[in-house]
């Protein structure tokens, strides 16, 4: 499982991002599940919407990687300290 933060998502969807190619290659070549939290998706959507007027033409039309998981991981009980 690969935990994905906001930066690689934005880079994947923005062809003008300097890290677009490396992020796209990494995310597409990873064979396991991708874990993306709701907080990361919210931040990525905010950043893409904020700059959409500047980057509308550069946003990739490629679909999300196939192995993306939108489920939340199971919560582990918190032990008292």
Secondary structure, DSSP 8 states (H G I E B T S, - for coil): -EE--HHHHHHHHBTTSTTHHHHHHHHHH--S-EE--HHHHHHHHHHHHHTHHHHGGGB------TTEE-S----------
